[in-house]
Amino acid sequence: MSKVCDLTGKTILFGHNVSHANNKTNRRFMPNLQEVKMLSDALGRQVSLRVSTRAIRTVDAKGGLDAYLMQARDRVLSKKALRLKRDIAKKLAKAA
């Protein structure tokens, strides 16, 4: 299972542990990913996504999953999220 957020593209970062003696050892900064089910208002169903906790807060601030996906850049979204965005856009276009 990959360590990449489906919505923001946040992934593993690399850095160093630095001791008091200034010795540097490699370490990894892992994103805090959670398996969550989010409700899509346009589709009328829940969608299961692997999302960082920061992305969960951002989705809430933007007004829900549909609003977030409509203004998100395609290059950071996963294939699953891109498919979801396309389905939501079709539903919204059909309703309008």
N, CA, C and O atoms as a CHARMM CRD file, in Angstrom:
* protein
*
  384
    1    1 MET  N      0.84700  -1.17300   0.00000 PROA 1      0.00000
    2    1 MET  CA     0.00000   0.00000   0.00000 PROA 1      0.00000
    3    1 MET  C      0.89600   1.24000   0.00000 PROA 1      0.00000
    4    1 MET  O      1.76200   1.38200   0.86300 PROA 1      0.00000
    5    2 SER  N      0.69200   2.11700  -0.94600 PROA 2      0.00000
    6    2 SER  CA     1.57700   3.27100  -1.07300 PROA 2      0.00000
    7    2 SER  C      1.26200   4.33400  -0.02600 PROA 2      0.00000
    8    2 SER  O      0.13800   4.44000   0.46500 PROA 2      0.00000
    9    3 LYS  N      2.27300   5.10500   0.29700 PROA 3      0.00000
   10    3 LYS  CA     2.13800   6.16500   1.28600 PROA 3      0.00000
   11    3 LYS  C      1.93500   7.50600   0.57900 PROA 3      0.00000
   12    3 LYS  O      2.73700   8.42600   0.74300 PROA 3      0.00000
   13    4 VAL  N      0.85200   7.61400  -0.21300 PROA 4      0.00000
   14    4 VAL  CA     0.54600   8.83500  -0.94300 PROA 4      0.00000
   15    4 VAL  C     -0.91600   9.18900  -0.70500 PROA 4      0.00000
   16    4 VAL  O     -1.79200   8.33100  -0.81100 PROA 4      0.00000
   17    5 CYS  N     -1.17600  10.44300  -0.38600 PROA 5      0.00000
   18    5 CYS  CA    -2.53800  10.91900  -0.17000 PROA 5      0.00000
   19    5 CYS  C     -3.26900  10.97500  -1.51200 PROA 5      0.00000
   20    5 CYS  O     -2.72100  11.48100  -2.49100 PROA 5      0.00000
   21    6 ASP  N     -4.50800  10.45600  -1.56800 PROA 6      0.00000
   22    6 ASP  CA    -5.28700  10.44600  -2.80200 PROA 6      0.00000
   23    6 ASP  C     -5.68800  11.84600  -3.25700 PROA 6      0.00000
   24    6 ASP  O     -5.86800  12.07300  -4.45300 PROA 6      0.00000
   25    7 LEU  N     -5.83100  12.78100  -2.33000 PROA 7      0.00000
   26    7 LEU  CA    -6.33400  14.10600  -2.69500 PROA 7      0.00000
   27    7 LEU  C     -5.24400  15.16200  -2.86800 PROA 7      0.00000
   28    7 LEU  O     -5.32200  15.98400  -3.78200 PROA 7      0.00000
   29    8 THR  N     -4.24000  15.15000  -2.01000 PROA 8      0.00000
   30    8 THR  CA    -3.23700  16.21400  -2.07400 PROA 8      0.00000
   31    8 THR  C     -1.92700  15.77100  -2.71900 PROA 8      0.00000
   32    8 THR  O     -1.11200  16.60900  -3.10400 PROA 8      0.00000
   33    9 GLY  N     -1.72000  14.46600  -2.83900 PROA 9      0.00000
   34    9 GLY  CA    -0.46100  13.98000  -3.39600 PROA 9      0.00000
   35    9 GLY  C      0.68000  14.00500  -2.40400 PROA 9      0.00000
   36    9 GLY  O      1.82800  13.75600  -2.77300 PROA 9      0.00000
   37   10 LYS  N      0.37900  14.30600  -1.13300 PROA 10     0.00000
   38   10 LYS  CA     1.41700  14.34000  -0.10700 PROA 10     0.00000
   39   10 LYS  C      2.03900  12.95600   0.00600 PROA 10     0.00000
   40   10 LYS  O      1.32400  11.95500   0.05000 PROA 10     0.00000
   41   11 THR  N      3.37500  12.89300   0.05500 PROA 11     0.00000
   42   11 THR  CA     4.08400  11.62600   0.06700 PROA 11     0.00000
   43   11 THR  C      5.19100  11.65200   1.11700 PROA 11     0.00000
   44   11 THR  O      5.30400  12.61000   1.88300 PROA 11     0.00000
   45   12 ILE  N      6.00400  10.60300   1.15000 PROA 12     0.00000
   46   12 ILE  CA     7.08800  10.49800   2.11500 PROA 12     0.00000
   47   12 ILE  C      8.14000  11.56200   1.82400 PROA 12     0.00000
   48   12 ILE  O      8.49200  11.79300   0.66700 PROA 12     0.00000
   49   13 LEU  N      8.64300  12.21400   2.88200 PROA 13     0.00000
   50   13 LEU  CA     9.75300  13.16100   2.77200 PROA 13     0.00000
   51   13 LEU  C     10.97300  12.56100   3.47400 PROA 13     0.00000
   52   13 LEU  O     10.83200  11.76400   4.40200 PROA 13     0.00000
   53   14 PHE  N     12.14700  12.94100   3.03300 PROA 14     0.00000
   54   14 PHE  CA    13.37400  12.41700   3.59800 PROA 14     0.00000
   55   14 PHE  C     14.15800  13.53300   4.26500 PROA 14     0.00000
   56   14 PHE  O     14.10300  14.68700   3.83900 PROA 14     0.00000
   57   15 GLY  N     14.89000  13.17800   5.31900 PROA 15     0.00000
   58   15 GLY  CA    15.69400  14.15500   6.03500 PROA 15     0.00000
   59   15 GLY  C     16.71500  13.45100   6.90000 PROA 15     0.00000
   60   15 GLY  O     17.09700  12.31200   6.63100 PROA 15     0.00000
   61   16 HSD  N     17.15600  14.13800   7.94300 PROA 16     0.00000
   62   16 HSD  CA    18.18100  13.60800   8.83500 PROA 16     0.00000
   63   16 HSD  C     17.74400  13.73800  10.28300 PROA 16     0.00000
   64   16 HSD  O     17.08400  14.70400  10.66500 PROA 16     0.00000
   65   17 ASN  N     18.12400  12.74800  11.08600 PROA 17     0.00000
   66   17 ASN  CA    18.16500  12.92000  12.52800 PROA 17     0.00000
   67   17 ASN  C     19.51700  13.55500  12.81700 PROA 17     0.00000
   68   17 ASN  O     20.54200  13.07100  12.33700 PROA 17     0.00000
   69   18 VAL  N     19.53200  14.61800  13.58400 PROA 18     0.00000
   70   18 VAL  CA    20.79100  15.30400  13.87500 PROA 18     0.00000
   71   18 VAL  C     21.04500  15.20400  15.37300 PROA 18     0.00000
   72   18 VAL  O     20.25400  15.69100  16.18000 PROA 18     0.00000
   73   19 SER  N     22.16300  14.56500  15.73900 PROA 19     0.00000
   74   19 SER  CA    22.50000  14.38200  17.14900 PROA 19     0.00000
   75   19 SER  C     23.14200  15.65700  17.70500 PROA 19     0.00000
   76   19 SER  O     23.42700  16.60500  16.97200 PROA 19     0.00000
   77   20 HSD  N     23.35900  15.64900  19.02100 PROA 20     0.00000
   78   20 HSD  CA    24.01500  16.78000  19.66800 PROA 20     0.00000
   79   20 HSD  C     25.42400  16.97200  19.12100 PROA 20     0.00000
   80   20 HSD  O     25.93200  18.09300  19.08400 PROA 20     0.00000
   81   21 ALA  N     26.06000  15.87200  18.69300 PROA 21     0.00000
   82   21 ALA  CA    27.40800  15.93500  18.12400 PROA 21     0.00000
   83   21 ALA  C     27.37100  16.24900  16.63100 PROA 21     0.00000
   84   21 ALA  O     28.39400  16.18200  15.95000 PROA 21     0.00000
   85   22 ASN  N     26.19100  16.59200  16.12900 PROA 22     0.00000
   86   22 ASN  CA    25.97400  16.95900  14.73200 PROA 22     0.00000
   87   22 ASN  C     26.18800  15.78500  13.77700 PROA 22     0.00000
   88   22 ASN  O     26.50900  15.98700  12.60600 PROA 22     0.00000
   89   23 ASN  N     26.01000  14.54600  14.28000 PROA 23     0.00000
   90   23 ASN  CA    26.00900  13.37200  13.40400 PROA 23     0.00000
   91   23 ASN  C     24.65100  13.29300  12.72500 PROA 23     0.00000
   92   23 ASN  O     23.61300  13.48200  13.36000 PROA 23     0.00000
   93   24 LYS  N     24.67200  13.01500  11.43800 PROA 24     0.00000
   94   24 LYS  CA    23.41800  12.97400  10.67800 PROA 24     0.00000
   95   24 LYS  C     23.13800  11.53800  10.22800 PROA 24     0.00000
   96   24 LYS  O     23.98000  10.89500   9.60200 PROA 24     0.00000
   97   25 THR  N     21.95200  11.05500  10.55500 PROA 25     0.00000
   98   25 THR  CA    21.50800   9.75000  10.08600 PROA 25     0.00000
   99   25 THR  C     20.20400   9.93800   9.33800 PROA 25     0.00000
  100   25 THR  O     19.38100  10.78000   9.69600 PROA 25     0.00000
  101   26 ASN  N     20.03000   9.15000   8.30300 PROA 26     0.00000
  102   26 ASN  CA    18.84800   9.30500   7.46000 PROA 26     0.00000
  103   26 ASN  C     17.57800   8.89700   8.19300 PROA 26     0.00000
  104   26 ASN  O     17.58900   8.00000   9.03500 PROA 26     0.00000
  105   27 ARG  N     16.49100   9.56800   7.85900 PROA 27     0.00000
  106   27 ARG  CA    15.18600   9.21600   8.39500 PROA 27     0.00000
  107   27 ARG  C     14.12500   9.56400   7.36700 PROA 27     0.00000
  108   27 ARG  O     14.39600  10.26800   6.39400 PROA 27     0.00000
  109   28 ARG  N     12.91500   9.06500   7.58800 PROA 28     0.00000
  110   28 ARG  CA    11.80100   9.34700   6.68600 PROA 28     0.00000
  111   28 ARG  C     10.68200   9.99500   7.47500 PROA 28     0.00000
  112   28 ARG  O     10.39300   9.59500   8.60300 PROA 28     0.00000
  113   29 PHE  N     10.05200  10.99900   6.87900 PROA 29     0.00000
  114   29 PHE  CA     8.88400  11.64900   7.46100 PROA 29     0.00000
  115   29 PHE  C      7.66100  11.08800   6.74200 PROA 29     0.00000
  116   29 PHE  O      7.43600  11.37900   5.56700 PROA 29     0.00000
  117   30 MET  N      6.87500  10.28500   7.45100 PROA 30     0.00000
  118   30 MET  CA     5.72500   9.62800   6.85200 PROA 30     0.00000
  119   30 MET  C      4.47800  10.50600   6.97400 PROA 30     0.00000
  120   30 MET  O      4.25500  11.11000   8.02300 PROA 30     0.00000
  121   31 PRO  N      3.66000  10.58800   5.91700 PROA 31     0.00000
  122   31 PRO  CA     2.40200  11.34000   6.02900 PROA 31     0.00000
  123   31 PRO  C      1.42100  10.56300   6.90300 PROA 31     0.00000
  124   31 PRO  O      1.43200   9.33200   6.92200 PROA 31     0.00000
  125   32 ASN  N      0.58500  11.28400   7.61400 PROA 32     0.00000
  126   32 ASN  CA    -0.41300  10.67100   8.48600 PROA 32     0.00000
  127   32 ASN  C     -1.63700  10.33500   7.64300 PROA 32     0.00000
  128   32 ASN  O     -2.55900  11.14200   7.52800 PROA 32     0.00000
  129   33 LEU  N     -1.64200   9.14500   7.05600 PROA 33     0.00000
  130   33 LEU  CA    -2.71800   8.74100   6.15600 PROA 33     0.00000
  131   33 LEU  C     -3.77100   7.94000   6.89900 PROA 33     0.00000
  132   33 LEU  O     -3.45700   7.10400   7.74600 PROA 33     0.00000
  133   34 GLN  N     -5.03600   8.21200   6.56400 PROA 34     0.00000
  134   34 GLN  CA    -6.17100   7.52600   7.16000 PROA 34     0.00000
  135   34 GLN  C     -7.07200   7.01000   6.04600 PROA 34     0.00000
  136   34 GLN  O     -7.22500   7.66200   5.01300 PROA 34     0.00000
  137   35 GLU  N     -7.66100   5.85400   6.25300 PROA 35     0.00000
  138   35 GLU  CA    -8.66000   5.31200   5.32700 PROA 35     0.00000
  139   35 GLU  C    -10.00700   5.86100   5.78100 PROA 35     0.00000
  140   35 GLU  O    -10.51300   5.48600   6.83900 PROA 35     0.00000
  141   36 VAL  N    -10.58800   6.75600   4.97300 PROA 36     0.00000
  142   36 VAL  CA   -11.84900   7.40000   5.36000 PROA 36     0.00000
  143   36 VAL  C    -12.89400   7.22400   4.26700 PROA 36     0.00000
  144   36 VAL  O    -12.57100   7.02800   3.09600 PROA 36     0.00000
  145   37 LYS  N    -14.15000   7.29900   4.68000 PROA 37     0.00000
  146   37 LYS  CA   -15.25600   7.30300   3.73400 PROA 37     0.00000
  147   37 LYS  C    -15.84300   8.70900   3.74300 PROA 37     0.00000
  148   37 LYS  O    -16.27400   9.21000   4.78200 PROA 37     0.00000
  149   38 MET  N    -15.85100   9.33100   2.57900 PROA 38     0.00000
  150   38 MET  CA   -16.37800  10.69100   2.44200 PROA 38     0.00000
  151   38 MET  C    -17.63600  10.65200   1.59900 PROA 38     0.00000
  152   38 MET  O    -17.75000   9.86400   0.65900 PROA 38     0.00000
  153   39 LEU  N    -18.56900  11.50500   1.94600 PROA 39     0.00000
  154   39 LEU  CA   -19.83600  11.55600   1.24700 PROA 39     0.00000
  155   39 LEU  C    -19.74200  12.50800   0.06200 PROA 39     0.00000
  156   39 LEU  O    -19.32100  13.65600   0.20800 PROA 39     0.00000
  157   40 SER  N    -20.13400  12.02500  -1.10600 PROA 40     0.00000
  158   40 SER  CA   -20.23100  12.86900  -2.28900 PROA 40     0.00000
  159   40 SER  C    -21.70000  13.25000  -2.45600 PROA 40     0.00000
  160   40 SER  O    -22.54700  12.38900  -2.69000 PROA 40     0.00000
  161   41 ASP  N    -21.99500  14.54000  -2.33400 PROA 41     0.00000
  162   41 ASP  CA   -23.38400  15.00500  -2.44200 PROA 41     0.00000
  163   41 ASP  C    -23.92600  14.81800  -3.85200 PROA 41     0.00000
  164   41 ASP  O    -25.08300  14.43500  -4.02500 PROA 41     0.00000
  165   42 ALA  N    -23.11200  15.08100  -4.84700 PROA 42     0.00000
  166   42 ALA  CA   -23.56500  14.97900  -6.23300 PROA 42     0.00000
  167   42 ALA  C    -23.86500  13.52800  -6.61500 PROA 42     0.00000
  168   42 ALA  O    -24.85500  13.25500  -7.29400 PROA 42     0.00000
  169   43 LEU  N    -23.01500  12.60700  -6.18300 PROA 43     0.00000
  170   43 LEU  CA   -23.21100  11.19900  -6.52800 PROA 43     0.00000
  171   43 LEU  C    -24.17500  10.50100  -5.57700 PROA 43     0.00000
  172   43 LEU  O    -24.74900   9.46700  -5.91800 PROA 43     0.00000
  173   44 GLY  N    -24.34900  11.06100  -4.39700 PROA 44     0.00000
  174   44 GLY  CA   -25.25900  10.48300  -3.41900 PROA 44     0.00000
  175   44 GLY  C    -24.75600   9.19200  -2.81300 PROA 44     0.00000
  176   44 GLY  O    -25.55600   8.32400  -2.46700 PROA 44     0.00000
  177   45 ARG  N    -23.44800   9.04400  -2.67700 PROA 45     0.00000
  178   45 ARG  CA   -22.88900   7.83500  -2.08700 PROA 45     0.00000
  179   45 ARG  C    -21.57500   8.15700  -1.37800 PROA 45     0.00000
  180   45 ARG  O    -20.98900   9.22300  -1.56300 PROA 45     0.00000
  181   46 GLN  N    -21.13500   7.20700  -0.56800 PROA 46     0.00000
  182   46 GLN  CA   -19.86600   7.36000   0.12000 PROA 46     0.00000
  183   46 GLN  C    -18.73800   6.81000  -0.73400 PROA 46     0.00000
  184   46 GLN  O    -18.90800   5.83800  -1.47000 PROA 46     0.00000
  185   47 VAL  N    -17.58300   7.45100  -0.61900 PROA 47     0.00000
  186   47 VAL  CA   -16.41000   7.04000  -1.37200 PROA 47     0.00000
  187   47 VAL  C    -15.28600   6.78700  -0.37800 PROA 47     0.00000
  188   47 VAL  O    -15.03200   7.60800   0.50400 PROA 47     0.00000
  189   48 SER  N    -14.61400   5.64800  -0.52100 PROA 48     0.00000
  190   48 SER  CA   -13.51100   5.29600   0.36100 PROA 48     0.00000
  191   48 SER  C    -12.20600   5.81600  -0.23800 PROA 48     0.00000
  192   48 SER  O    -11.87200   5.49800  -1.37900 PROA 48     0.00000
  193   49 LEU  N    -11.47000   6.62100   0.53800 PROA 49     0.00000
  194   49 LEU  CA   -10.21000   7.20700   0.07600 PROA 49     0.00000
  195   49 LEU  C     -9.14400   7.07000   1.15300 PROA 49     0.00000
  196   49 LEU  O     -9.46100   6.97600   2.33900 PROA 49     0.00000
  197   50 ARG  N     -7.88000   7.05900   0.74000 PROA 50     0.00000
  198   50 ARG  CA    -6.74300   7.07400   1.65900 PROA 50     0.00000
  199   50 ARG  C     -6.20100   8.49500   1.65700 PROA 50     0.00000
  200   50 ARG  O     -5.57300   8.92800   0.69100 PROA 50     0.00000
  201   51 VAL  N     -6.44800   9.21700   2.74400 PROA 51     0.00000
  202   51 VAL  CA    -6.25000  10.66000   2.77500 PROA 51     0.00000
  203   51 VAL  C     -5.44300  11.06600   4.00200 PROA 51     0.00000
  204   51 VAL  O     -5.55300  10.44400   5.05900 PROA 51     0.00000
  205   52 SER  N     -4.63000  12.11300   3.85900 PROA 52     0.00000
  206   52 SER  CA    -3.89400  12.64900   5.00100 PROA 52     0.00000
  207   52 SER  C     -4.85500  13.42800   5.89400 PROA 52     0.00000
  208   52 SER  O     -5.90100  13.89300   5.44200 PROA 52     0.00000
  209   53 THR  N     -4.48900  13.56300   7.15100 PROA 53     0.00000
  210   53 THR  CA    -5.36000  14.27100   8.09100 PROA 53     0.00000
  211   53 THR  C     -5.48100  15.74300   7.71000 PROA 53     0.00000
  212   53 THR  O     -6.53000  16.34600   7.93500 PROA 53     0.00000
  213   54 ARG  N     -4.45000  16.32300   7.14800 PROA 54     0.00000
  214   54 ARG  CA    -4.50400  17.70700   6.67600 PROA 54     0.00000
  215   54 ARG  C     -5.52100  17.84300   5.54000 PROA 54     0.00000
  216   54 ARG  O     -6.24100  18.83900   5.46800 PROA 54     0.00000
  217   55 ALA  N     -5.58200  16.85400   4.66400 PROA 55     0.00000
  218   55 ALA  CA    -6.53200  16.88400   3.55300 PROA 55     0.00000
  219   55 ALA  C     -7.97000  16.77500   4.05700 PROA 55     0.00000
  220   55 ALA  O     -8.87700  17.38100   3.48800 PROA 55     0.00000
  221   56 ILE  N     -8.17600  16.00500   5.11900 PROA 56     0.00000
  222   56 ILE  CA    -9.51700  15.90000   5.70400 PROA 56     0.00000
  223   56 ILE  C     -9.98300  17.26500   6.18300 PROA 56     0.00000
  224   56 ILE  O    -11.12800  17.65300   5.94900 PROA 56     0.00000
  225   57 ARG  N     -9.10500  17.98500   6.84600 PROA 57     0.00000
  226   57 ARG  CA    -9.44100  19.33300   7.33800 PROA 57     0.00000
  227   57 ARG  C     -9.68400  20.29100   6.17600 PROA 57     0.00000
  228   57 ARG  O    -10.57900  21.13300   6.24600 PROA 57     0.00000
  229   58 THR  N     -8.90500  20.17100   5.12100 PROA 58     0.00000
  230   58 THR  CA    -9.05900  21.04400   3.96000 PROA 58     0.00000
  231   58 THR  C    -10.38100  20.78000   3.25300 PROA 58     0.00000
  232   58 THR  O    -11.05200  21.71900   2.82400 PROA 58     0.00000
  233   59 VAL  N    -10.76200  19.51700   3.12600 PROA 59     0.00000
  234   59 VAL  CA   -12.03900  19.17100   2.50200 PROA 59     0.00000
  235   59 VAL  C    -13.18900  19.77000   3.30200 PROA 59     0.00000
  236   59 VAL  O    -14.13700  20.29900   2.72100 PROA 59     0.00000
  237   60 ASP  N    -13.11600  19.69200   4.62300 PROA 60     0.00000
  238   60 ASP  CA   -14.15100  20.28100   5.47000 PROA 60     0.00000
  239   60 ASP  C    -14.20700  21.80000   5.29400 PROA 60     0.00000
  240   60 ASP  O    -15.29200  22.37800   5.24200 PROA 60     0.00000
  241   61 ALA  N    -13.06100  22.43800   5.20300 PROA 61     0.00000
  242   61 ALA  CA   -13.01200  23.88900   5.06000 PROA 61     0.00000
  243   61 ALA  C    -13.54900  24.35300   3.70300 PROA 61     0.00000
  244   61 ALA  O    -14.15500  25.42000   3.60800 PROA 61     0.00000
  245   62 LYS  N    -13.32800  23.55500   2.65400 PROA 62     0.00000
  246   62 LYS  CA   -13.77400  23.92600   1.30900 PROA 62     0.00000
  247   62 LYS  C    -15.26000  23.66700   1.09200 PROA 62     0.00000
  248   62 LYS  O    -15.82100  24.11800   0.09400 PROA 62     0.00000
  249   63 GLY  N    -15.90700  22.94800   2.00800 PROA 63     0.00000
  250   63 GLY  CA   -17.33700  22.72500   1.87900 PROA 63     0.00000
  251   63 GLY  C    -17.71800  21.35000   1.38100 PROA 63     0.00000
  252   63 GLY  O    -18.80800  21.17100   0.83800 PROA 63     0.00000
  253   64 GLY  N    -16.84800  20.38200   1.55300 PROA 64     0.00000
  254   64 GLY  CA   -17.17300  19.01000   1.17600 PROA 64     0.00000
  255   64 GLY  C    -16.29400  18.48600   0.06000 PROA 64     0.00000
  256   64 GLY  O    -15.51300  19.21700  -0.55000 PROA 64     0.00000
  257   65 LEU  N    -16.44700  17.19600  -0.18600 PROA 65     0.00000
  258   65 LEU  CA   -15.60500  16.51000  -1.16400 PROA 65     0.00000
  259   65 LEU  C    -15.82300  17.03300  -2.57600 PROA 65     0.00000
  260   65 LEU  O    -14.86100  17.22700  -3.31800 PROA 65     0.00000
  261   66 ASP  N    -17.07800  17.26500  -2.95600 PROA 66     0.00000
  262   66 ASP  CA   -17.37400  17.72900  -4.32000 PROA 66     0.00000
  263   66 ASP  C    -16.73700  19.09000  -4.60100 PROA 66     0.00000
  264   66 ASP  O    -16.12200  19.28500  -5.64900 PROA 66     0.00000
  265   67 ALA  N    -16.88200  20.01600  -3.67800 PROA 67     0.00000
  266   67 ALA  CA   -16.31200  21.35600  -3.85600 PROA 67     0.00000
  267   67 ALA  C    -14.79100  21.29800  -3.91200 PROA 67     0.00000
  268   67 ALA  O    -14.16600  22.00400  -4.70300 PROA 67     0.00000
  269   68 TYR  N    -14.20100  20.45500  -3.07200 PROA 68     0.00000
  270   68 TYR  CA   -12.74600  20.33800  -3.06400 PROA 68     0.00000
  271   68 TYR  C    -12.23300  19.78500  -4.39600 PROA 68     0.00000
  272   68 TYR  O    -11.28400  20.32100  -4.97000 PROA 68     0.00000
  273   69 LEU  N    -12.86100  18.71400  -4.88400 PROA 69     0.00000
  274   69 LEU  CA   -12.38700  18.08900  -6.11900 PROA 69     0.00000
  275   69 LEU  C    -12.55500  18.99800  -7.32900 PROA 69     0.00000
  276   69 LEU  O    -11.72400  18.97100  -8.23600 PROA 69     0.00000
  277   70 MET  N    -13.61300  19.80300  -7.35900 PROA 70     0.00000
  278   70 MET  CA   -13.84100  20.67500  -8.51000 PROA 70     0.00000
  279   70 MET  C    -12.77100  21.75500  -8.63100 PROA 70     0.00000
  280   70 MET  O    -12.49600  22.22200  -9.73600 PROA 70     0.00000
  281   71 GLN  N    -12.16200  22.16300  -7.51700 PROA 71     0.00000
  282   71 GLN  CA   -11.13100  23.20300  -7.60500 PROA 71     0.00000
  283   71 GLN  C     -9.71200  22.66500  -7.43700 PROA 71     0.00000
  284   71 GLN  O     -8.75400  23.43900  -7.46100 PROA 71     0.00000
  285   72 ALA  N     -9.56200  21.33900  -7.26700 PROA 72     0.00000
  286   72 ALA  CA    -8.23800  20.73700  -7.11700 PROA 72     0.00000
  287   72 ALA  C     -7.58000  20.57000  -8.48500 PROA 72     0.00000
  288   72 ALA  O     -8.25800  20.35600  -9.49000 PROA 72     0.00000
  289   73 ARG  N     -6.24700  20.67000  -8.51000 PROA 73     0.00000
  290   73 ARG  CA    -5.49200  20.45600  -9.74600 PROA 73     0.00000
  291   73 ARG  C     -5.44100  18.96300 -10.05900 PROA 73     0.00000
  292   73 ARG  O     -5.30300  18.12800  -9.16500 PROA 73     0.00000
  293   74 ASP  N     -5.55400  18.65400 -11.32300 PROA 74     0.00000
  294   74 ASP  CA    -5.57800  17.25400 -11.73500 PROA 74     0.00000
  295   74 ASP  C     -4.24800  16.54600 -11.48400 PROA 74     0.00000
  296   74 ASP  O     -4.23500  15.33900 -11.24200 PROA 74     0.00000
  297   75 ARG  N     -3.13900  17.26800 -11.53500 PROA 75     0.00000
  298   75 ARG  CA    -1.83200  16.62000 -11.43900 PROA 75     0.00000
  299   75 ARG  C     -1.53000  16.09800 -10.04200 PROA 75     0.00000
  300   75 ARG  O     -0.66400  15.23600  -9.89700 PROA 75     0.00000
  301   76 VAL  N     -2.21600  16.58900  -9.00100 PROA 76     0.00000
  302   76 VAL  CA    -1.95200  16.08900  -7.64800 PROA 76     0.00000
  303   76 VAL  C     -2.92200  14.98400  -7.24000 PROA 76     0.00000
  304   76 VAL  O     -2.67300  14.28600  -6.25800 PROA 76     0.00000
  305   77 LEU  N     -4.01000  14.81400  -7.96600 PROA 77     0.00000
  306   77 LEU  CA    -5.01000  13.81300  -7.61400 PROA 77     0.00000
  307   77 LEU  C     -4.59600  12.42400  -8.08700 PROA 77     0.00000
  308   77 LEU  O     -3.92700  12.28200  -9.11000 PROA 77     0.00000
  309   78 SER  N     -4.99500  11.41200  -7.34200 PROA 78     0.00000
  310   78 SER  CA    -4.74200  10.03300  -7.75200 PROA 78     0.00000
  311   78 SER  C     -5.71100   9.65300  -8.86800 PROA 78     0.00000
  312   78 SER  O     -6.63800  10.40200  -9.17900 PROA 78     0.00000
  313   79 LYS  N     -5.48800   8.48400  -9.46700 PROA 79     0.00000
  314   79 LYS  CA    -6.37500   8.03100 -10.54300 PROA 79     0.00000
  315   79 LYS  C     -7.79700   7.84800 -10.03400 PROA 79     0.00000
  316   79 LYS  O     -8.76100   8.16900 -10.72800 PROA 79     0.00000
  317   80 LYS  N     -7.91700   7.33600  -8.83000 PROA 80     0.00000
  318   80 LYS  CA    -9.23300   7.13400  -8.22800 PROA 80     0.00000
  319   80 LYS  C     -9.95000   8.47200  -8.02500 PROA 80     0.00000
  320   80 LYS  O    -11.14300   8.58800  -8.30400 PROA 80     0.00000
  321   81 ALA  N     -9.21900   9.48000  -7.53900 PROA 81     0.00000
  322   81 ALA  CA    -9.79800  10.80100  -7.30900 PROA 81     0.00000
  323   81 ALA  C    -10.13500  11.49200  -8.63400 PROA 81     0.00000
  324   81 ALA  O    -11.14100  12.19700  -8.72200 PROA 81     0.00000
  325   82 LEU  N     -9.30700  11.29800  -9.66300 PROA 82     0.00000
  326   82 LEU  CA    -9.59500  11.88400 -10.98100 PROA 82     0.00000
  327   82 LEU  C    -10.86600  11.29500 -11.57600 PROA 82     0.00000
  328   82 LEU  O    -11.67800  12.01200 -12.16000 PROA 82     0.00000
  329   83 ARG  N    -11.03300   9.98700 -11.42700 PROA 83     0.00000
  330   83 ARG  CA   -12.24900   9.32800 -11.91500 PROA 83     0.00000
  331   83 ARG  C    -13.47400   9.86000 -11.17100 PROA 83     0.00000
  332   83 ARG  O    -14.52600  10.09200 -11.76600 PROA 83     0.00000
  333   84 LEU  N    -13.31900  10.04700  -9.86500 PROA 84     0.00000
  334   84 LEU  CA   -14.39500  10.58300  -9.03700 PROA 84     0.00000
  335   84 LEU  C    -14.73600  12.01600  -9.44400 PROA 84     0.00000
  336   84 LEU  O    -15.90900  12.38400  -9.51500 PROA 84     0.00000
  337   85 LYS  N    -13.70400  12.82600  -9.71000 PROA 85     0.00000
  338   85 LYS  CA   -13.91600  14.21100 -10.14100 PROA 85     0.00000
  339   85 LYS  C    -14.66700  14.25600 -11.46900 PROA 85     0.00000
  340   85 LYS  O    -15.56500  15.07800 -11.64900 PROA 85     0.00000
  341   86 ARG  N    -14.30200  13.37500 -12.39500 PROA 86     0.00000
  342   86 ARG  CA   -14.96900  13.32200 -13.69100 PROA 86     0.00000
  343   86 ARG  C    -16.44200  12.92000 -13.53700 PROA 86     0.00000
  344   86 ARG  O    -17.31100  13.49000 -14.19800 PROA 86     0.00000
  345   87 ASP  N    -16.72300  11.95200 -12.67900 PROA 87     0.00000
  346   87 ASP  CA   -18.10700  11.52000 -12.44800 PROA 87     0.00000
  347   87 ASP  C    -18.94000  12.63200 -11.82500 PROA 87     0.00000
  348   87 ASP  O    -20.10100  12.81600 -12.18900 PROA 87     0.00000
  349   88 ILE  N    -18.35500  13.37300 -10.89200 PROA 88     0.00000
  350   88 ILE  CA   -19.05300  14.47800 -10.24100 PROA 88     0.00000
  351   88 ILE  C    -19.32200  15.57700 -11.25300 PROA 88     0.00000
  352   88 ILE  O    -20.40900  16.15400 -11.26100 PROA 88     0.00000
  353   89 ALA  N    -18.34900  15.87700 -12.11100 PROA 89     0.00000
  354   89 ALA  CA   -18.53600  16.92300 -13.12900 PROA 89     0.00000
  355   89 ALA  C    -19.66000  16.54900 -14.09400 PROA 89     0.00000
  356   89 ALA  O    -20.44200  17.40900 -14.49700 PROA 89     0.00000
  357   90 LYS  N    -19.74500  15.26600 -14.46800 PROA 90     0.00000
  358   90 LYS  CA   -20.81700  14.81900 -15.35100 PROA 90     0.00000
  359   90 LYS  C    -22.18000  14.98500 -14.68800 PROA 90     0.00000
  360   90 LYS  O    -23.13000  15.44800 -15.31800 PROA 90     0.00000
  361   91 LYS  N    -22.27300  14.60300 -13.40400 PROA 91     0.00000
  362   91 LYS  CA   -23.53200  14.73100 -12.66800 PROA 91     0.00000
  363   91 LYS  C    -23.95000  16.19600 -12.55000 PROA 91     0.00000
  364   91 LYS  O    -25.12200  16.52700 -12.72900 PROA 91     0.00000
  365   92 LEU  N    -22.99300  17.06900 -12.24900 PROA 92     0.00000
  366   92 LEU  CA   -23.30800  18.49400 -12.09200 PROA 92     0.00000
  367   92 LEU  C    -23.70800  19.12100 -13.42400 PROA 92     0.00000
  368   92 LEU  O    -24.58800  19.98100 -13.46600 PROA 92     0.00000
  369   93 ALA  N    -23.06400  18.69400 -14.51700 PROA 93     0.00000
  370   93 ALA  CA   -23.40000  19.21900 -15.83900 PROA 93     0.00000
  371   93 ALA  C    -24.79400  18.73700 -16.26300 PROA 93     0.00000
  372   93 ALA  O    -25.55000  19.48100 -16.88700 PROA 93     0.00000
  373   94 LYS  N    -25.11800  17.51000 -15.92600 PROA 94     0.00000
  374   94 LYS  CA   -26.43000  16.96700 -16.26500 PROA 94     0.00000
  375   94 LYS  C    -27.54900  17.66700 -15.48100 PROA 94     0.00000
  376   94 LYS  O    -28.64500  17.88400 -15.99600 PROA 94     0.00000
  377   95 ALA  N    -27.24300  18.01600 -14.22000 PROA 95     0.00000
  378   95 ALA  CA   -28.24100  18.67000 -13.36700 PROA 95     0.00000
  379   95 ALA  C    -28.46500  20.12800 -13.77100 PROA 95     0.00000
  380   95 ALA  O    -29.54800  20.67000 -13.55300 PROA 95     0.00000
  381   96 ALA  N    -27.45900  20.75800 -14.35100 PROA 96     0.00000
  382   96 ALA  CA   -27.56600  22.19100 -14.68900 PROA 96     0.00000
  383   96 ALA  C    -28.29400  22.43600 -15.99500 PROA 96     0.00000
  384   96 ALA  O    -28.45800  23.58500 -16.40300 PROA 96     0.00000
